[in-house]
């Protein structure tokens, strides 16, 4: 009798153990673990242009419009929108059922406050707000925008996928000055940030938003239905790429962003993982100079850098596979309708040395913000440092992680007060496609991207571009702008790269989008 009872108890215990193990496995399978390319240092995507803040924004916020796979702008938070016959009045009507994470309904007042704050910092937003006669909430769901004159880029501005994205926030949060960084992560997006679990330098945690109402139309790029298929998404920061690769191959993480090219062969040999594009547009690697401080406040020194650069030299130092890079002799992405190679020059180190001498260079140190854990920044910085020495510049590399670099590059101080001369970054193609939204060409002084180039002629051409509806004429303006940029050199393009993610073979339905996003992904058990 006792033996039978013991057998029954053991059987029950075995069933209980199996159920517990099954439950644990199910719980683990409903968590998406991502090694992001960098560390999240700040959560305000308006004041912080770092792409980690942008990617965080897509987790917790939503947008009025979004870009689909074919780069068309489609309604996202909107039920409908209308434009008056003269093109001056735009009316936007929100979809029903939109709620913020605190349970409050999304209203037109939230839209107005969010757009006004965004419009103080973003380049396209600044242009839009400068041409705005009024922006007001008509009722709880309806926002009306009235322009001073017809402007053909309203949808481009409101649907732009990258820096800075016009995310919609609660009015109470969006009323904060655009000079102060937000600390409250309440949005209306598909995921909710668990701020109490955020450990900078280690981990960021998001959970499914139970109140999120996806669109009914099919997903395409950044547009359409956004389904949160995981109860929990964890960003696990691993600065060492080998550690991240080991974790991916061991099944400890599901996604490894920005896999260094020399590791792609190892991924190809492992059937449990696969390589997929990081995004649909690729990136333009940029040599960004500080136009405020010596020596790059001298245009001849900046021109010397143009003659110093051979994009293939930089690219081949980082990646061997020619399918992953492109020599693109333009300030615009090679896939842009505004691409032109007008005014481009080939590498001429003798000419570069001559320009350095003509500039009267006095030996001022070139302080390089050298990001150590980011593969692109690390490799390209090393190549740039040696080439600058070759043309006669005194180079002072300062090693730091990417998060420190993004904080340091905001400083306008002199070198002896913690300033800097240059950094290398890789903005997404979405930010480098056309004159108006172009991150690197914008030359409106203090309002420009870090480096703060200042050129009235570039800004005049950008304004003319914004008011020109004809594509052929826009292309002429883009060419004129390229020729001017080749003269004043706000930055130097170092080539075009296609970035790669390593992902678990269990994952499917990864969005083909301009930005790496984490909705709609599915995971097999």
N, C-alpha and C positions, 0 to 999 in steps of 0.2 A: 504494500500500500504506500509505504513511505517512498519506495523507488518510483512508483507511478507518479506520485506527487512531485518528486524531484524532477522527473522528466518533463512534466507539464510546466513546472516553474522555469526550467531551463529553456524550453521551447518558447514560452511567453517572453522570457528575457531576450532570446535571440530575435524574436519578432520586433520587440521594442527597440532593440539596438539597430535592427535593419531600418525601421521606420525613422529613427533618429538620424541615422546616416543618410537615408534618402532625403529627409528634410533638410539636413545640412547641405547636401549636394545641390538640392533644388535652390536653397537660399544663395549658395555661392554662385550658381549658374545665372542668377538674376542680378548679379553685380558685374558691371563693366569696369575693368581696371585699365587705366591709361597711363603710360609714361609720357607726359607732355614734353614738348621741345624745350620748355623753360619753366621757371618758377613764378608763381603768381605772387607779385609783390603788392599790388593794389587792385581794388575792385571797381574803380570808377573808370569806365571806358571813354568818358568825355575828357577828363583831365589827363588821363594816362594813355599815350599812344602806343604803348607796348602791345604786341599782338596777344600776349597772354591775357591782358585785360579785355581785349576784344573777344577772344574765344570764351572767356568767362561770361561776357555779356550775352553771347548767343545761348548759353545754358539757361540763364535766368530771365532774360528779357525777350520781347517780341518787337516786331517792326511793322510799320504801316504797309510797306511794300517790300518785296524781296526779289532777288535775281534768280531766274531759272537756269537750267543747263545750257540753254542757247543764248544766255546773257540778256534775255528779255526781262523787263521789270513787270512784276505781277502783284496784285493786291494780296496782302497777308492778313493784317488785323482788320481789314476793311471789308464791309459788305458790298460797297460800291463807291465810285468817285465820279465826279462830273467836272467838265471844264466849260466855261462860257464861250460863246462864239468868238469873242475878241481875244481869248486866251489869257485874260487877266484874272478871272475869278475861278478858284478851284474849291470844290466842295468834297469833303471826305466823310463818309458815314461808317462808323464802327460796326463790326459784327455783333450779334447778340451773344450773351453768355461769357464775355471776357471778364476775368477776375484777376486781381493781384493776389500774391501769396498770403496777404493778410486778410483775404476774404472780401475786400472792397471791390466794387465794380470799376472797370476801366471806363473813364469818361473823356469827353472832348477836352475838358479842363486839364487833364493829365497830358493829353497830346500837345496842347498849346505850350504848357510849361516845359515839357521835354524838348520840343523843337526849338524853343527860344534859348534854352541852355546849350543845347548842341550847336546851335547857330552862332554862338559866341566863339567857339573853338575850332570847328571843322572848316576847312577851306571852302568846300562847296556850300556848307551851311552859312558861312559868312557872306558869300555871293548872293545866296537866296535871301537872307535877311536884309541885306543892303538894298534889295529890289522889292521888299515887302512893304506895302502900304498899310495892311492890317492883317492880323492873325488872331482869330477869336473863336470861342465856343458858341455856337448858335443854340444848341441844346445839349442834352447829356451825351448824345451819340454823334453829333454833327460838328465838324470843324470847318471854318471858312477861311481861305487864304486869298487875299487880294494883292495883286502885284502892281507895282508902279508902271512897269512896261512889260510887254510880252517877253517871256524868258523860256527858252525851249528845253531847259534841263531840270525842271521841277521833279519829274519822276526819277531822273538819274540821281538827283541829290537825295531824295527820300528813300530810294531803293538801293543806295550804294552798299556794297557788301563788306567794305573794310574801312580802315581808319578815315574819319571817325564815323561810326555807324549811328544813325538817329534812332537809338533804342527808346522805347516808350516806358517811362517810369511814373510812379505816383506823383501827383502834383506837389505833395508835401515834401518829397525828396528832391524833385527837379527844381524847386524854387531856390535851392542852395546856390550860392554864387559859383559861377563856372571857374573861379580861381581856387576853389576849395574842393578837395577830394571827398567823395561820398564814402560813408562807412556802413550805410544801411543797404543790404542786398535784396530788398523786396522788389520783385518784378512780376511779370505775368507769364513768363515763358514756361516751357515744358518741364523744367527742373527747378528745384528750390535749393539754394545754398545752405548747408548746415554750417553756419559761421562758427559755432562753438567747436566744431571739429577741424577747422582750418588751422593748419600748422605751417606757416611760411617756411620754405626750405624743405618741406617734407610731404604734406598731403592737403588736398582740397576735396571736400565731399559734397555731392549733390544727391538729392532724392527726387523721386517722381512727384510732379505736381498733380494731385488728384483732381484739381479743378480745371486743368488745362483743356481747352476745347479745340482740337485740331480742325483745320479746314477740311472740307469734304472732297476737294479736288486732289488728284494724284500728286505725289511728291516729285519735284524736279529741281535739282540744285538746291538753292536756299529756299525755294518757294514750295507752296502746296502743303499737304498734310505733314505735321510734325508729331510723330508718335513716340512717346517716351516708353520704350520697351523694357527698361530696366528699373527696378525699384531703387537702385543706388548706382551712382557713377563715382568712381574714385580716381582722382589725378594723383599719381604717386611720383614725386619728383626724384629722378635719379640722374645726377650730373654726369656720372661715368657711363659711357655708351656700352662698354663691355658688360657692366652690371645689368643694364637694361636688356641687352640681347640675351644674357643668361636667363633673366626672369621671363622673357617672352618664350624662349625655347622650353623652359620648365613648366610653362602654363601658369606662372604666378601673376602675369599681367596678360591682357588681351591685345593691347595696341602699344607699339613703340613708335612714337612720332620722330620724323626726320632721321631715319637710319643712315649713318655714314656710308658712303658708297663702297668702302672696302669691306663692309659686313654683308653686303647683299648676296655674295656668293654663298655664305653660310646659311642664309635664309632659304636660298634656292635648293639647297641640299636636304632641308628638313621638311618632310611632308606635313608636319603638324602646324607649320606657319607658312605665310605667303607674303609677298610684297605687293602693295597697291599704291596708286598715286596719293600723295599727301593732299593735293587739291587739283582742280581742273585747269588752272591757269599757269602754274609755275611761279617763279619769283625772278626779280631782277636784283642782282647783287650790286650794291652801291658803295662807292668810296665817298663818304660824306664829310666835307670839310667845315670847320668853324670859320665863317666869314667875318666874325667880329674880332678875332684875336690873331696876332702874328703867329706863323708867317702867312696863313691863308687869307688874311684880310687884303693881301696884295694879289690883284688879279693875274699878274704874270706868273706868280708861283702856282696858282690854280691852273693856268694854261700849261705850265710845265708838266703837271700831273696828267693832262690829256695826252701829251706826247710820250709820257712814261708808260702808259697802259697798253698792253696787248691782251685782249680778253682771253685768248686761247692759253696764254701763259698762266693766268689765274685759274681758269677752268680745269686745265689738265693737272694742275697741282692738287686739285680736290677730287676729280672724278675721271675715270678712264673711259667709261662707256659713252660714246658720242651721242647715243640716244637720249642721254640725260642732261645734255647741255647744248647751248647754242651761242655762237658768236653773233651778237645782235648790235650792229653799229648804229645805234639810235638811242635817244632818250626815251622813246616809246617802246613798248613790248612789240616783238616781231609780229604778233598776231593782231595788233591794233589796226583799225582802219586809218589811223593817222601816222603809221610807221613811215619814216623817211630816213635816209642816210646822208642827207644834205649836210655839208660842212664837216663831215667826219674826217679824222686824220689817222694815219697809221703810226705805229710805234716808231719813235725816232729819239733815242736816248741822247744823242748829241744835241739835238734841238732842245730837249728838256733841260740839259745842263746849261745851255746857252741862255735860256729864259731865266733860270735860277740866278745866273750871274747878272743879267740885265736888270733883274728885280732889285739888285743891291742887297741880296740876302745877307744878313748879319750873324747867322748862326743861331737864331732863335730856335729852341727845341720844338720838334714836332711830337707832341704828346699823343700817343695812340692809345685809345681805350680798347685794349686787346681782350676780347671775350675768350675765355679759356675753355669752357665746357661746350660751347656751341661750335660744331664742326666747321660750318661755313665761315663764321667769323674768325675762328682760330687760324684756319689754313690761309684764308685770304689776307688776314692781317700780317701773317709772317711773310708772305710774298711781297706785300706792299712795303713793309718795313725795309726789306733788302733792296728793293728797287729805288726807294727814296734815298737810301744811303748812296746808291750808285750814281744818282744825279746830283749829289752834293748837299743833301739835307741832313741835319743832325736829328736823329730819331731817338725818341725816348718811349719805348713801349711800357705800358702799365697794365699788368695782368689782373683780371677780375672776372667774376662770374657774370652771366648775362643780366641778372636782376640788378646787380650793382652798376653795371654799365648803363642800363636804362635810367637809373636814378642820376648817375653822374652826368649824363649828356644833357640834362636840363640846366646845368650851370653855365652862366655867361661870364664867369669870373676869369681873371687873368691866370696864366699858367702857374704863377707862384702862389695862387690862392685857391688851387684845386680845379683850375680850368682844364681845357682839353683842346686838341687840334683836329682830330679826326676819329671817326669810328666806321666800321664796316658792318652793314646790315643787309638784309635780303627781303625787302618789301614784296608782298604778293603782287602778282600781275594786275590784279584789280585796282591797285593804287597807282599804277604806272601806265595807264592805257591812253589817256587823253589829256590835253593841256589843263583843263579846269580842275579835274579831280587828282591831278598828278602830285604825289607826295613830295617828290624831289625837285620839281621845277618851280613850285610856288615860291615866289620871291618877294613876299609882302612883309619883309623886315621882321619885326618882333612877333608877328602873327604866323610866320612861316614855320616849317618843321625845324627841328634842332639843327643848328648850323646857321640859321637866320639870314639867308641871302636876301639882298635888298636891291631890286632893280625895277625902276619905273616902266621901262620898255617891255619887260616880260609881263608885268601886271597889266599893262595896257592891252597887250595882245591877248591875254587870258580873258579880259573883260570883253574884248571884241569877239572872241570865240564864243562866249556865252550868249551873245545876242545875235549870232549868225545862224539862221536855220538851214541854209544850204550846205550839203555835205562837201561838195567840191571846194566851196569857199572856206569851209572849216579846215579842210586839208591844206589849203594855201596858208592859212594862219598858223597851223601846226608846224608847217615847214619854216615859216618866218621865225616862229618861236624857237625852233631847234637851232637855227642859225645864230640867234641872239644868245641862246644858252651855251652854244659852243664858244662864244666870245667871252662871256662873263663867268661861265663854269660854276653854277651853283653846286654841282656834284659831278662825279664821273661814273657812268655805268661800267660794271666789270663783267657783264655777260648775263645770260639767262639760264636758269637751272630748273629742272623738274625734280621736286622733292618726293621722297618715298617713305611710306609707313610700313612697318612690319606688323602683321596682324595674325591672330589665331585663325587657323583654317576652319574653326567652328563658326566664325562670324560671316554674316551675309547681309545684303541690302545696305552696304556702306554708301552713303550719299556721294554722288559725283558732283561736288560743289566747289565753288571758288574758295571756300574756307573750310578747314576741317571741323565738322560738326558731329554731334553724337546722339542725334535723334534718328529714329527709323531703323537703327541697326538691330539685327537679330542674332541670337547665339544658340546653336544646337547643344543639346545636353550630351 
